[in-house]
Amino acid sequence: MQKKFKHSSRQRPVLYLICILLLVITGCQRKDEVVAGVDIPIPEKMTRNPDKVFDPIPGFQDGQVSYQGKVTPKEIFTFYQEVMAAKGWQPTARFADQKDRIAYTKGNRLVLVWYNENPDGTTVLTVMVGTQEPPK
């Protein structure tokens, strides 16, 4: 009986470590924002810009949100490549010639992720949502 107790007491710290690592890796990296009825992941280090006003790009007029934070454009690009694919979004060739934008589609919905680095080291992240019209 005592041997079994020692064995499980060794496993307990390993189990705690695994749980903590899973929480750090999966639970603390992002927050979700609902934009025009679409659940959009946002990097955790980004803070919402509530007063940001801008003209939406044609095709992305349904809703928009802006964030700012100390996240590099490369981190934003990698973040969205991973999380959007996991949510079933497909990258599109739209804006493929732009290095600061990524567009995704899922069904008839479009999402544009646009990021610009400021001279002070912060990055502005703008997410726009639209509805794709069926081909005529």
N, C-alpha and C positions, 0 to 999 in steps of 0.2 A: 504494500500500500504506500509506504513512504517513497519507494523508488518512482512510482507513478506521479506522486506529488512533486518530486524534484524535477522530473521531466517536463511536467506542465508549467512549472514556475520558470523554467528556462524559455519556454515557448512564448510566455506571456509578453516579455519585453519586445521580442521580435514581432509579435502580432501588433503590439501598440505602435511600433516603429512603422510597420507596413500601413496601418490605418492612417497615421499622421502623414506619411508620404502621399497616400492616395488623396487625402483632403487637400494637401498643398498643391498637388499637381492638377487635380480635376476641379476642386471646389473654389479655389481662390484666384484663379486667373482671369475670370471674366464676370461680367454682370450682363443681364439681358435688358434690352429696351424694346418696347413695342412701338413700332413706327408704322402708321397707316395699317394697323392690323397684322403686321409681320414682326415676328420675334427675331430681333437682331442682337447678336452677342457684341459686347463692347469690352475692350481691354480694361482690366480693373484699374489701372493707373490713370485712366482718363477721367476728367471731370467735365460735366455738362456745361456748355455755354448757353445759358437760357435766353440771352438777348441777341444771339447771333441771327442776323437777317441776311438773306441772300436770295438771288434769283435761281429757281430750280432749272435744271437742264431739261430740255424737251424730252418727254418720255418718263421723267422721274418726278412728277408733280404731286403724287399722292401724299407724300410726307417727307420731312427731313429733320435731322437732328445733328447738332454739332458738339464736339467734345474737344478738350485740349489736355495735354499732359506730357510728361517726360517719357515718351515711348518713341523709339526711332521708326522712321518709315519702313526699314527692313523688318522690324519686329511686328509692325502692323500688317505688312504684306504676309508674313509667315503665319501670324495669328489667324487672319481671315482665310488663307488657303486651307488651314487645318479645320477650323471650326465650321466654316460654311460647307465644306465637303461632308463633314460628319452630320450635318443637318439636311443633307440631300440637295444642296444648291450646286449648280454647275456654273463654272466660269464661262464667260462668253468672249467672243473675239471683239466685241464692242469696246472701244477704247484701248485695244491691244497695243496701239502705237504710243500710248501715254504711260509713263513710268510711275505716275502718282495716282492711278485709278485702277480699280478692278470692278468689273460688272459681273453679276451673277443672275441666273434665272432659275425659277422653280415654278413649274406650271406656267401660268400667265403673269406671274409677278417678277419684277425686276428690282434688283438692289445695286446701287452704285456706292462703292466705298472709295472716298477721295481723301487723300492725306497730303498735307503740306508742312514741311519743317520750317520753323521760324528761326531767325538768327540767334535767339536766346536759348536754343536747344529744345524748346517745346515743339510739339507737333499738333496741328489742328486736324482733327478727323471729322469729316462730314459724311453722313450716311443719308442717301436719298432713296426713296421707294417709289416705284411706278407700276403701272399695269400695262402689259404688252397686249396690243390689239391683235386680234387674229388676222392672218393674211387675207387679203381681199382678192 
